[in-house]
Amino acid sequence: MSAPLESRVDRTRCVGTGACAATAPADLTLGPDGRAELLAPAPVHLDQLTEAAEFCPVEAITIHRTDTGEQVAPDW
């Protein structure tokens, strides 16, 4: 069994393109200020959230292992 994962959004980096919320609507939404917000800390649809993290032009979305803190997405 793999380690639990945690999603993070750095709202200070987010520029509000909306691509993330469109790609991973079960995990992300745009807040009233137009910046990405997580709907829950644990990924609901990991494949979609990973894609959103990789598409983010400012790398504001990351996914980490909860046991080690290792970043697993985006994977550059």
All heavy atoms as a GROMACS GRO file, in nm:
protein
  555
    1MET      N    1   0.084  -0.119   0.000
    1MET     CA    2   0.000   0.000   0.000
    1MET      C    3   0.088   0.125   0.000
    1MET      O    4   0.183   0.134   0.075
    1MET     CB    5  -0.089  -0.003   0.124
    1MET     CG    6  -0.183   0.112   0.134
    1MET     SD    7  -0.296   0.081   0.272
    1MET     CE    8  -0.336   0.245   0.311
    2SER      N    9   0.055   0.220  -0.083
    2SER     CA   10   0.135   0.341  -0.090
    2SER      C   11   0.096   0.438   0.022
    2SER      O   12  -0.011   0.428   0.080
    2SER     CB   13   0.118   0.408  -0.226
    2SER     OG   14  -0.016   0.446  -0.245
    3ALA      N   15   0.185   0.530   0.049
    3ALA     CA   16   0.163   0.627   0.156
    3ALA      C   17   0.050   0.722   0.120
    3ALA      O   18   0.030   0.754   0.003
    3ALA     CB   19   0.291   0.706   0.180
    4PRO      N   20  -0.024   0.770   0.221
    4PRO     CA   21  -0.126   0.871   0.194
    4PRO      C   22  -0.065   0.998   0.136
    4PRO      O   23   0.051   1.030   0.163
    4PRO     CB   24  -0.187   0.898   0.332
    4PRO     CG   25  -0.150   0.780   0.416
    4PRO     CD   26  -0.019   0.730   0.360
    5LEU      N   27  -0.145   1.066   0.058
    5LEU     CA   28  -0.098   1.187  -0.008
    5LEU      C   29  -0.174   1.309   0.041
    5LEU      O   30  -0.288   1.299   0.087
    5LEU     CB   31  -0.115   1.174  -0.160
    5LEU     CG   32  -0.041   1.058  -0.225
    5LEU    CD1   33  -0.079   1.048  -0.371
    5LEU    CD2   34   0.109   1.075  -0.210
    6GLU      N   35  -0.108   1.424   0.029
    6GLU     CA   36  -0.167   1.551   0.069
    6GLU      C   37  -0.149   1.650  -0.045
    6GLU      O   38  -0.042   1.658  -0.104
    6GLU     CB   39  -0.094   1.602   0.194
    6GLU     CG   40  -0.130   1.741   0.233
    6GLU     CD   41  -0.043   1.792   0.347
    6GLU    OE1   42   0.081   1.796   0.331
    6GLU    OE2   43  -0.100   1.827   0.450
    7SER      N   44  -0.253   1.724  -0.075
    7SER     CA   45  -0.247   1.828  -0.179
    7SER      C   46  -0.219   1.962  -0.113
    7SER      O   47  -0.262   1.986  -0.001
    7SER     CB   48  -0.381   1.837  -0.252
    7SER     OG   49  -0.427   1.712  -0.288
    8ARG      N   50  -0.154   2.048  -0.187
    8ARG     CA   51  -0.127   2.184  -0.138
    8ARG      C   52  -0.143   2.284  -0.252
    8ARG      O   53  -0.111   2.253  -0.366
    8ARG     CB   54   0.015   2.196  -0.083
    8ARG     CG   55   0.045   2.103   0.032
    8ARG     CD   56   0.189   2.118   0.078
    8ARG     NE   57   0.223   2.010   0.171
    8ARG     CZ   58   0.346   1.981   0.208
    8ARG    NH1   59   0.449   2.050   0.160
    8ARG    NH2   60   0.370   1.883   0.292
    9VAL      N   61  -0.194   2.401  -0.218
    9VAL     CA   62  -0.202   2.510  -0.314
    9VAL      C   63  -0.136   2.632  -0.251
    9VAL      O   64  -0.174   2.674  -0.142
    9VAL     CB   65  -0.348   2.544  -0.352
    9VAL    CG1   66  -0.352   2.668  -0.441
    9VAL    CG2   67  -0.414   2.428  -0.423
   10ASP      N   68  -0.037   2.685  -0.318
   10ASP     CA   69   0.027   2.809  -0.274
   10ASP      C   70  -0.050   2.924  -0.339
   10ASP      O   71  -0.027   2.961  -0.454
   10ASP     CB   72   0.173   2.810  -0.317
   10ASP     CG   73   0.248   2.933  -0.268
   10ASP    OD1   74   0.183   3.033  -0.228
   10ASP    OD2   75   0.373   2.929  -0.269
   11ARG      N   76  -0.145   2.977  -0.264
   11ARG     CA   77  -0.233   3.081  -0.318
   11ARG      C   78  -0.158   3.210  -0.348
   11ARG      O   79  -0.205   3.291  -0.427
   11ARG     CB   80  -0.349   3.105  -0.223
   11ARG     CG   81  -0.444   2.983  -0.220
   11ARG     CD   82  -0.557   2.998  -0.122
   11ARG     NE   83  -0.626   3.126  -0.125
   11ARG     CZ   84  -0.720   3.160  -0.210
   11ARG    NH1   85  -0.758   3.077  -0.304
   11ARG    NH2   86  -0.777   3.280  -0.203
   12THR      N   87  -0.040   3.230  -0.291
   12THR     CA   88   0.037   3.350  -0.322
   12THR      C   89   0.100   3.340  -0.460
   12THR      O   90   0.130   3.442  -0.522
   12THR     CB   91   0.146   3.377  -0.217
   12THR    OG1   92   0.238   3.269  -0.214
   12THR    CG2   93   0.085   3.397  -0.078
   13ARG      N   94   0.120   3.217  -0.509
   13ARG     CA   95   0.176   3.196  -0.643
   13ARG      C   96   0.068   3.191  -0.750
   13ARG      O   97   0.093   3.220  -0.866
   13ARG     CB   98   0.254   3.065  -0.648
   13ARG     CG   99   0.380   3.066  -0.564
   13ARG     CD  100   0.449   2.932  -0.578
   13ARG     NE  101   0.498   2.914  -0.713
   13ARG     CZ  102   0.625   2.918  -0.749
   13ARG    NH1  103   0.717   2.935  -0.659
   13ARG    NH2  104   0.661   2.902  -0.874
   14CYS      N  105  -0.053   3.148  -0.712
   14CYS     CA  106  -0.162   3.126  -0.807
   14CYS      C  107  -0.194   3.254  -0.883
   14CYS      O  108  -0.205   3.362  -0.824
   14CYS     CB  109  -0.286   3.076  -0.733
   14CYS     SG  110  -0.427   3.047  -0.841
   15VAL      N  111  -0.211   3.240  -1.014
   15VAL     CA  112  -0.248   3.355  -1.098
   15VAL      C  113  -0.390   3.343  -1.152
   15VAL      O  114  -0.435   3.426  -1.230
   15VAL     CB  115  -0.147   3.375  -1.214
   15VAL    CG1  116  -0.011   3.414  -1.160
   15VAL    CG2  117  -0.139   3.252  -1.303
   16GLY      N  118  -0.463   3.240  -1.109
   16GLY     CA  119  -0.604   3.228  -1.140
   16GLY      C  120  -0.641   3.197  -1.283
   16GLY      O  121  -0.743   3.246  -1.331
   17THR      N  122  -0.565   3.113  -1.352
   17THR     CA  123  -0.601   3.080  -1.489
   17THR      C  124  -0.728   2.996  -1.496
   17THR      O  125  -0.797   2.998  -1.597
   17THR     CB  126  -0.488   3.003  -1.562
   17THR    OG1  127  -0.475   2.874  -1.501
   17THR    CG2  128  -0.358   3.081  -1.559
   18GLY      N  129  -0.756   2.919  -1.392
   18GLY     CA  130  -0.873   2.834  -1.389
   18GLY      C  131  -0.854   2.698  -1.453
   18GLY      O  132  -0.944   2.614  -1.447
   19ALA      N  133  -0.741   2.676  -1.517
   19ALA     CA  134  -0.716   2.547  -1.582
   19ALA      C  135  -0.719   2.433  -1.481
   19ALA      O  136  -0.767   2.323  -1.511
   19ALA     CB  137  -0.583   2.549  -1.655
   20CYS      N  138  -0.672   2.457  -1.361
   20CYS     CA  139  -0.668   2.351  -1.259
   20CYS      C  140  -0.808   2.308  -1.219
   20CYS      O  141  -0.837   2.189  -1.210
   20CYS     CB  142  -0.589   2.397  -1.137
   20CYS     SG  143  -0.656   2.544  -1.057
   21ALA      N  144  -0.895   2.405  -1.193
   21ALA     CA  145  -1.032   2.374  -1.152
   21ALA      C  146  -1.107   2.302  -1.264
   21ALA      O  147  -1.191   2.216  -1.238
   21ALA     CB  148  -1.104   2.500  -1.110
   22ALA      N  149  -1.076   2.335  -1.388
   22ALA     CA  150  -1.140   2.268  -1.501
   22ALA      C  151  -1.087   2.126  -1.517
   22ALA      O  152  -1.161   2.035  -1.554
   22ALA     CB  153  -1.116   2.347  -1.629
   23THR      N  154  -0.960   2.105  -1.485
   23THR     CA  155  -0.897   1.974  -1.500
   23THR      C  156  -0.930   1.881  -1.384
   23THR      O  157  -0.948   1.761  -1.404
   23THR     CB  158  -0.743   1.990  -1.510
   23THR    OG1  159  -0.714   2.075  -1.621
   23THR    CG2  160  -0.673   1.857  -1.530
   24ALA      N  161  -0.939   1.934  -1.263
   24ALA     CA  162  -0.964   1.853  -1.143
   24ALA      C  163  -1.077   1.914  -1.059
   24ALA      O  164  -1.056   1.958  -0.946
   24ALA     CB  165  -0.835   1.844  -1.061
   25PRO      N  166  -1.200   1.914  -1.112
   25PRO     CA  167  -1.310   1.979  -1.042
   25PRO      C  168  -1.350   1.913  -0.910
   25PRO      O  169  -1.412   1.977  -0.825
   25PRO     CB  170  -1.425   1.975  -1.143
   25PRO     CG  171  -1.392   1.861  -1.233
   25PRO     CD  172  -1.242   1.858  -1.240
   26ALA      N  173  -1.315   1.787  -0.890
   26ALA     CA  174  -1.346   1.721  -0.763
   26ALA      C  175  -1.249   1.762  -0.653
   26ALA      O  176  -1.278   1.744  -0.535
   26ALA     CB  177  -1.342   1.569  -0.780
   27ASP      N  178  -1.135   1.818  -0.691
   27ASP     CA  179  -1.031   1.855  -0.595
   27ASP      C  180  -1.009   2.005  -0.581
   27ASP      O  181  -0.964   2.050  -0.476
   27ASP     CB  182  -0.898   1.789  -0.636
   27ASP     CG  183  -0.900   1.640  -0.614
   27ASP    OD1  184  -0.899   1.598  -0.498
   27ASP    OD2  185  -0.904   1.565  -0.714
   28LEU      N  186  -1.036   2.080  -0.687
   28LEU     CA  187  -1.003   2.223  -0.687
   28LEU      C  188  -1.120   2.308  -0.734
   28LEU      O  189  -1.200   2.266  -0.817
   28LEU     CB  190  -0.884   2.248  -0.780
   28LEU     CG  191  -0.752   2.182  -0.740
   28LEU    CD1  192  -0.659   2.175  -0.860
   28LEU    CD2  193  -0.688   2.258  -0.626
   29THR      N  194  -1.124   2.428  -0.681
   29THR     CA  195  -1.220   2.527  -0.726
   29THR      C  196  -1.149   2.662  -0.725
   29THR      O  197  -1.038   2.674  -0.670
   29THR     CB  198  -1.344   2.530  -0.634
   29THR    OG1  199  -1.445   2.612  -0.694
   29THR    CG2  200  -1.312   2.582  -0.494
   30LEU      N  201  -1.210   2.761  -0.784
   30LEU     CA  202  -1.157   2.896  -0.774
   30LEU      C  203  -1.234   2.968  -0.665
   30LEU      O  204  -1.358   2.966  -0.663
   30LEU     CB  205  -1.169   2.971  -0.907
   30LEU     CG  206  -1.084   2.918  -1.022
   30LEU    CD1  207  -1.102   3.005  -1.146
   30LEU    CD2  208  -0.937   2.910  -0.984
   31GLY      N  209  -1.162   3.030  -0.575
   31GLY     CA  210  -1.223   3.103  -0.466
   31GLY      C  211  -1.280   3.236  -0.512
   31GLY      O  212  -1.266   3.274  -0.630
   32PRO      N  213  -1.341   3.310  -0.422
   32PRO     CA  214  -1.399   3.440  -0.455
   32PRO      C  215  -1.297   3.539  -0.512
   32PRO      O  216  -1.334   3.627  -0.589
   32PRO     CB  217  -1.453   3.491  -0.322
   32PRO     CG  218  -1.466   3.371  -0.235
   32PRO     CD  219  -1.365   3.273  -0.283
   33ASP      N  220  -1.171   3.519  -0.478
   33ASP     CA  221  -1.066   3.607  -0.529
   33ASP      C  222  -1.010   3.559  -0.663
   33ASP      O  223  -0.917   3.618  -0.717
   33ASP     CB  224  -0.953   3.622  -0.427
   33ASP     CG  225  -0.882   3.491  -0.394
   33ASP    OD1  226  -0.924   3.384  -0.446
   33ASP    OD2  227  -0.786   3.494  -0.316
   34GLY      N  228  -1.065   3.449  -0.717
   34GLY     CA  229  -1.020   3.397  -0.846
   34GLY      C  230  -0.899   3.308  -0.838
   34GLY      O  231  -0.846   3.266  -0.942
   35ARG      N  232  -0.855   3.272  -0.718
   35ARG     CA  233  -0.738   3.186  -0.702
   35ARG      C  234  -0.781   3.045  -0.661
   35ARG      O  235  -0.885   3.027  -0.599
   35ARG     CB  236  -0.643   3.243  -0.598
   35ARG     CG  237  -0.583   3.375  -0.645
   35ARG     CD  238  -0.494   3.434  -0.541
   35ARG     NE  239  -0.452   3.566  -0.585
   35ARG     CZ  240  -0.339   3.621  -0.551
   35ARG    NH1  241  -0.256   3.559  -0.471
   35ARG    NH2  242  -0.308   3.740  -0.596
   36ALA      N  243  -0.696   2.948  -0.693
   36ALA     CA  244  -0.727   2.808  -0.666
   36ALA      C  245  -0.739   2.781  -0.517
   36ALA      O  246  -0.664   2.836  -0.436
   36ALA     CB  247  -0.619   2.718  -0.726
   37GLU      N  248  -0.835   2.696  -0.485
   37GLU     CA  249  -0.856   2.648  -0.348
   37GLU      C  250  -0.880   2.498  -0.353
   37GLU      O  251  -0.948   2.449  -0.443
   37GLU     CB  252  -0.978   2.714  -0.284
   37GLU     CG  253  -0.965   2.859  -0.254
   37GLU     CD  254  -1.089   2.915  -0.183
   37GLU    OE1  255  -1.192   2.844  -0.175
   37GLU    OE2  256  -1.082   3.028  -0.138
   38LEU      N  257  -0.828   2.428  -0.253
   38LEU     CA  258  -0.854   2.285  -0.242
   38LEU      C  259  -0.992   2.262  -0.183
   38LEU      O  260  -1.034   2.335  -0.092
   38LEU     CB  261  -0.751   2.220  -0.150
   38LEU     CG  262  -0.610   2.206  -0.205
   38LEU    CD1  263  -0.515   2.166  -0.095
   38LEU    CD2  264  -0.609   2.104  -0.318
   39LEU      N  265  -1.060   2.162  -0.232
   39LEU     CA  266  -1.188   2.123  -0.173
   39LEU      C  267  -1.167   2.030  -0.055
   39LEU      O  268  -1.250   2.024   0.034
   39LEU     CB  269  -1.276   2.057  -0.280
   39LEU     CG  270  -1.316   2.152  -0.394
   39LEU    CD1  271  -1.388   2.074  -0.504
   39LEU    CD2  272  -1.405   2.263  -0.341
   40ALA      N  273  -1.055   1.957  -0.053
   40ALA     CA  274  -1.017   1.869   0.057
   40ALA      C  275  -0.866   1.849   0.050
   40ALA      O  276  -0.809   1.852  -0.059
   40ALA     CB  277  -1.089   1.736   0.048
   41PRO      N  278  -0.799   1.829   0.165
   41PRO     CA  279  -0.653   1.812   0.161
   41PRO      C  280  -0.606   1.683   0.093
   41PRO      O  281  -0.501   1.680   0.032
   41PRO     CB  282  -0.611   1.815   0.306
   41PRO     CG  283  -0.734   1.800   0.387
   41PRO     CD  284  -0.851   1.832   0.299
   42ALA      N  285  -0.684   1.576   0.103
   42ALA     CA  286  -0.646   1.450   0.039
   42ALA      C  287  -0.704   1.446  -0.103
   42ALA      O  288  -0.820   1.482  -0.123
   42ALA     CB  289  -0.698   1.332   0.119
   43PRO      N  290  -0.625   1.405  -0.201
   43PRO     CA  291  -0.674   1.398  -0.339
   43PRO      C  292  -0.794   1.306  -0.354
   43PRO      O  293  -0.795   1.196  -0.300
   43PRO     CB  294  -0.555   1.344  -0.417
   43PRO     CG  295  -0.435   1.371  -0.332
   43PRO     CD  296  -0.484   1.365  -0.191
   44VAL      N  297  -0.894   1.352  -0.427
   44VAL     CA  298  -1.011   1.271  -0.458
   44VAL      C  299  -0.986   1.193  -0.586
   44VAL      O  300  -1.003   1.072  -0.590
   44VAL     CB  301  -1.138   1.359  -0.470
   44VAL    CG1  302  -1.257   1.278  -0.516
   44VAL    CG2  303  -1.167   1.429  -0.338
   45HIS      N  304  -0.945   1.262  -0.690
   45HIS     CA  305  -0.911   1.199  -0.819
   45HIS      C  306  -0.764   1.231  -0.847
   45HIS      O  307  -0.733   1.332  -0.909
   45HIS     CB  308  -1.000   1.252  -0.931
   45HIS     CG  309  -1.142   1.208  -0.917
   45HIS    ND1  310  -1.180   1.078  -0.939
   45HIS    CD2  311  -1.253   1.275  -0.884
   45HIS    CE1  312  -1.310   1.066  -0.918
   45HIS    NE2  313  -1.356   1.184  -0.884
   46LEU      N  314  -0.677   1.145  -0.800
   46LEU     CA  315  -0.533   1.169  -0.807
   46LEU      C  316  -0.484   1.194  -0.949
   46LEU      O  317  -0.402   1.282  -0.970
   46LEU     CB  318  -0.456   1.052  -0.744
   46LEU     CG  319  -0.305   1.067  -0.740
   46LEU    CD1  320  -0.263   1.193  -0.664
   46LEU    CD2  321  -0.241   0.945  -0.678
   47ASP      N  322  -0.534   1.119  -1.045
   47ASP     CA  323  -0.486   1.137  -1.182
   47ASP      C  324  -0.519   1.276  -1.234
   47ASP      O  325  -0.437   1.343  -1.296
   47ASP     CB  326  -0.540   1.029  -1.276
   47ASP     CG  327  -0.692   1.021  -1.276
   47ASP    OD1  328  -0.758   1.064  -1.179
   47ASP    OD2  329  -0.747   0.970  -1.375
   48GLN      N  330  -0.639   1.324  -1.207
   48GLN     CA  331  -0.679   1.458  -1.252
   48GLN      C  332  -0.602   1.567  -1.176
   48GLN      O  333  -0.558   1.665  -1.236
   48GLN     CB  334  -0.829   1.479  -1.233
   48GLN     CG  335  -0.913   1.394  -1.324
   48GLN     CD  336  -1.061   1.408  -1.296
   48GLN    OE1  337  -1.103   1.481  -1.207
   48GLN    NE2  338  -1.142   1.338  -1.373
   49LEU      N  339  -0.585   1.547  -1.046
   49LEU     CA  340  -0.512   1.647  -0.967
   49LEU      C  341  -0.365   1.652  -1.008
   49LEU      O  342  -0.306   1.760  -1.015
   49LEU     CB  343  -0.526   1.618  -0.818
   49LEU     CG  344  -0.467   1.723  -0.726
   49LEU    CD1  345  -0.530   1.861  -0.749
   49LEU    CD2  346  -0.485   1.682  -0.580
   50THR      N  347  -0.307   1.538  -1.037
   50THR     CA  348  -0.168   1.534  -1.084
   50THR      C  349  -0.155   1.610  -1.215
   50THR      O  350  -0.061   1.688  -1.235
   50THR     CB  351  -0.121   1.388  -1.101
   50THR    OG1  352  -0.126   1.324  -0.974
   50THR    CG2  353   0.021   1.382  -1.156
   51GLU      N  354  -0.250   1.590  -1.305
   51GLU     CA  355  -0.249   1.662  -1.432
   51GLU      C  356  -0.262   1.812  -1.409
   51GLU      O  357  -0.190   1.892  -1.470
   51GLU     CB  358  -0.363   1.612  -1.521
   51GLU     CG  359  -0.360   1.666  -1.660
   51GLU     CD  360  -0.466   1.603  -1.750
   51GLU    OE1  361  -0.521   1.497  -1.716
   51GLU    OE2  362  -0.491   1.662  -1.856
   52ALA      N  363  -0.348   1.852  -1.318
   52ALA     CA  364  -0.364   1.995  -1.287
   52ALA      C  365  -0.236   2.053  -1.231
   52ALA      O  366  -0.196   2.164  -1.267
   52ALA     CB  367  -0.479   2.015  -1.188
   53ALA      N  368  -0.168   1.978  -1.144
   53ALA     CA  369  -0.041   2.024  -1.087
   53ALA      C  370   0.065   2.041  -1.195
   53ALA      O  371   0.142   2.137  -1.194
   53ALA     CB  372   0.007   1.928  -0.979
   54GLU      N  373   0.067   1.948  -1.290
   54GLU     CA  374   0.167   1.955  -1.396
   54GLU      C  375   0.137   2.067  -1.496
   54GLU      O  376   0.228   2.123  -1.555
   54GLU     CB  377   0.177   1.820  -1.466
   54GLU     CG  378   0.240   1.717  -1.374
   54GLU     CD  379   0.244   1.576  -1.430
   54GLU    OE1  380   0.189   1.553  -1.540
   54GLU    OE2  381   0.302   1.490  -1.364
   55PHE      N  382   0.010   2.100  -1.514
   55PHE     CA  383  -0.029   2.207  -1.607
   55PHE      C  384  -0.017   2.346  -1.547
   55PHE      O  385  -0.014   2.444  -1.621
   55PHE     CB  386  -0.173   2.189  -1.655
   55PHE     CG  387  -0.192   2.079  -1.755
   55PHE    CD1  388  -0.318   2.026  -1.777
   55PHE    CD2  389  -0.087   2.028  -1.828
   55PHE    CE1  390  -0.338   1.925  -1.870
   55PHE    CE2  391  -0.105   1.927  -1.921
   55PHE     CZ  392  -0.232   1.876  -1.942
   56CYS      N  393  -0.014   2.356  -1.415
   56CYS     CA  394  -0.012   2.488  -1.351
   56CYS      C  395   0.110   2.568  -1.398
   56CYS      O  396   0.223   2.526  -1.379
   56CYS     CB  397  -0.010   2.475  -1.199
   56CYS     SG  398  -0.010   2.635  -1.115
   57PRO      N  399   0.087   2.684  -1.460
   57PRO     CA  400   0.199   2.760  -1.516
   57PRO      C  401   0.294   2.819  -1.412
   57PRO      O  402   0.407   2.854  -1.445
   57PRO     CB  403   0.131   2.870  -1.597
   57PRO     CG  404  -0.002   2.887  -1.533
   57PRO     CD  405  -0.041   2.751  -1.484
   58VAL      N  406   0.249   2.829  -1.287
   58VAL     CA  407   0.334   2.887  -1.183
   58VAL      C  408   0.368   2.787  -1.072
   58VAL      O  409   0.420   2.824  -0.968
   58VAL     CB  410   0.270   3.015  -1.123
   58VAL    CG1  411   0.262   3.124  -1.228
   58VAL    CG2  412   0.133   2.985  -1.064
   59GLU      N  413   0.336   2.659  -1.096
   59GLU     CA  414   0.365   2.550  -1.001
   59GLU      C  415   0.309   2.580  -0.863
   59GLU      O  416   0.374   2.556  -0.761
   59GLU     CB  417   0.515   2.522  -0.997
   59GLU     CG  418   0.570   2.475  -1.130
   59GLU     CD  419   0.719   2.448  -1.128
   59GLU    OE1  420   0.780   2.442  -1.020
   59GLU    OE2  421   0.775   2.432  -1.237
   60ALA      N  422   0.185   2.628  -0.858
   60ALA     CA  423   0.121   2.660  -0.730
   60ALA      C  424   0.059   2.536  -0.665
   60ALA      O  425   0.031   2.537  -0.546
   60ALA     CB  426   0.014   2.766  -0.750
   61ILE      N  427   0.037   2.431  -0.742
   61ILE     CA  428  -0.027   2.309  -0.691
   61ILE      C  429   0.077   2.200  -0.679
   61ILE      O  430   0.151   2.172  -0.774
   61ILE     CB  431  -0.138   2.262  -0.786
   61ILE    CG1  432  -0.240   2.374  -0.806
   61ILE    CG2  433  -0.204   2.134  -0.736
   61ILE    CD1  434  -0.330   2.352  -0.926
   62THR      N  435   0.082   2.137  -0.561
   62THR     CA  436   0.175   2.026  -0.540
   62THR      C  437   0.104   1.915  -0.465
   62THR      O  438   0.006   1.938  -0.396
   62THR     CB  439   0.300   2.070  -0.460
   62THR    OG1  440   0.259   2.130  -0.337
   62THR    CG2  441   0.385   2.168  -0.539
   63ILE      N  442   0.156   1.794  -0.481
   63ILE     CA  443   0.107   1.677  -0.410
   63ILE      C  444   0.227   1.615  -0.340
   63ILE      O  445   0.333   1.597  -0.400
   63ILE     CB  446   0.041   1.577  -0.505
   63ILE    CG1  447  -0.072   1.645  -0.584
   63ILE    CG2  448  -0.012   1.456  -0.427
   63ILE    CD1  449  -0.125   1.562  -0.699
   64HIS      N  450   0.210   1.582  -0.210
   64HIS     CA  451   0.319   1.531  -0.128
   64HIS      C  452   0.279   1.404  -0.055
   64HIS      O  453   0.161   1.386  -0.022
   64HIS     CB  454   0.357   1.636  -0.022
   64HIS     CG  455   0.401   1.765  -0.079
   64HIS    ND1  456   0.533   1.798  -0.094
   64HIS    CD2  457   0.330   1.870  -0.128
   64HIS    CE1  458   0.542   1.919  -0.148
   64HIS    NE2  459   0.420   1.964  -0.170
   65ARG      N  460   0.376   1.319  -0.028
   65ARG     CA  461   0.355   1.204   0.060
   65ARG      C  462   0.342   1.258   0.202
   65ARG      O  463   0.423   1.340   0.243
   65ARG     CB  464   0.472   1.108   0.052
   65ARG     CG  465   0.484   1.034  -0.080
   65ARG     CD  466   0.611   0.952  -0.085
   65ARG     NE  467   0.628   0.873   0.036
   65ARG     CZ  468   0.636   0.741   0.040
   65ARG    NH1  469   0.632   0.672  -0.072
   65ARG    NH2  470   0.650   0.676   0.154
   66THR      N  471   0.244   1.210   0.276
   66THR     CA  472   0.227   1.260   0.412
   66THR      C  473   0.331   1.206   0.509
   66THR      O  474   0.362   1.271   0.608
   66THR     CB  475   0.086   1.228   0.467
   66THR    OG1  476   0.066   1.087   0.463
   66THR    CG2  477  -0.021   1.299   0.388
   67ASP      N  478   0.388   1.088   0.480
   67ASP     CA  479   0.485   1.030   0.573
   67ASP      C  480   0.623   1.093   0.564
   67ASP      O  481   0.692   1.109   0.664
   67ASP     CB  482   0.493   0.878   0.556
   67ASP     CG  483   0.536   0.834   0.417
   67ASP    OD1  484   0.535   0.917   0.324
   67ASP    OD2  485   0.570   0.715   0.402
   68THR      N  486   0.665   1.135   0.443
   68THR     CA  487   0.800   1.189   0.427
   68THR      C  488   0.802   1.335   0.384
   68THR      O  489   0.905   1.399   0.390
   68THR     CB  490   0.878   1.109   0.320
   68THR    OG1  491   0.813   1.126   0.194
   68THR    CG2  492   0.888   0.961   0.359
   69GLY      N  493   0.688   1.384   0.335
   69GLY     CA  494   0.683   1.520   0.282
   69GLY      C  495   0.734   1.530   0.139
   69GLY      O  496   0.734   1.635   0.079
   70GLU      N  497   0.779   1.418   0.083
   70GLU     CA  498   0.832   1.416  -0.053
   70GLU      C  499   0.728   1.462  -0.154
   70GLU      O  500   0.613   1.417  -0.152
   70GLU     CB  501   0.878   1.275  -0.089
   70GLU     CG  502   0.922   1.258  -0.232
   70GLU     CD  503   0.943   1.112  -0.269
   70GLU    OE1  504   0.915   1.022  -0.189
   70GLU    OE2  505   0.988   1.088  -0.382
   71GLN      N  506   0.767   1.552  -0.243
   71GLN     CA  507   0.678   1.598  -0.348
   71GLN      C  508   0.671   1.492  -0.456
   71GLN      O  509   0.773   1.448  -0.507
   71GLN     CB  510   0.728   1.730  -0.405
   71GLN     CG  511   0.637   1.786  -0.513
   71GLN     CD  512   0.679   1.924  -0.559
   71GLN    OE1  513   0.709   2.009  -0.476
   71GLN    NE2  514   0.681   1.944  -0.689
   72VAL      N  515   0.548   1.453  -0.491
   72VAL     CA  516   0.530   1.352  -0.597
   72VAL      C  517   0.473   1.413  -0.725
   72VAL      O  518   0.479   1.351  -0.830
   72VAL     CB  519   0.443   1.234  -0.549
   72VAL    CG1  520   0.512   1.160  -0.436
   72VAL    CG2  521   0.305   1.279  -0.506
   73ALA      N  522   0.417   1.531  -0.715
   73ALA     CA  523   0.368   1.601  -0.835
   73ALA      C  524   0.371   1.751  -0.808
   73ALA      O  525   0.343   1.794  -0.696
   73ALA     CB  526   0.227   1.556  -0.871
   74PRO      N  527   0.403   1.832  -0.904
   74PRO     CA  528   0.447   1.787  -1.035
   74PRO      C  529   0.583   1.720  -1.027
   74PRO      O  530   0.664   1.752  -0.941
   74PRO     CB  531   0.453   1.915  -1.118
   74PRO     CG  532   0.469   2.026  -1.020
   74PRO     CD  533   0.403   1.978  -0.893
   75ASP      N  534   0.605   1.629  -1.116
   75ASP     CA  535   0.729   1.552  -1.120
   75ASP      C  536   0.813   1.600  -1.237
   75ASP      O  537   0.793   1.558  -1.350
   75ASP     CB  538   0.696   1.404  -1.135
   75ASP     CG  539   0.819   1.316  -1.136
   75ASP    OD1  540   0.926   1.361  -1.088
   75ASP    OD2  541   0.810   1.203  -1.185
   76TRP      N  542   0.903   1.692  -1.210
   76TRP     CA  543   0.988   1.745  -1.317
   76TRP      C  544   1.116   1.674  -1.318
   76TRP      O  545   1.209   1.666  -1.286
   76TRP     CB  546   1.010   1.895  -1.301
   76TRP     CG  547   0.882   1.971  -1.292
   76TRP    CD1  548   0.841   2.049  -1.188
   76TRP    CD2  549   0.775   1.980  -1.386
   76TRP    NE1  550   0.718   2.103  -1.213
   76TRP    CE2  551   0.675   2.062  -1.333
   76TRP    CE3  552   0.754   1.921  -1.510
   76TRP    CZ2  553   0.557   2.090  -1.400
   76TRP    CZ3  554   0.635   1.951  -1.576
   76TRP    CH2  555   0.539   2.035  -1.522
   0.00000   0.00000   0.00000
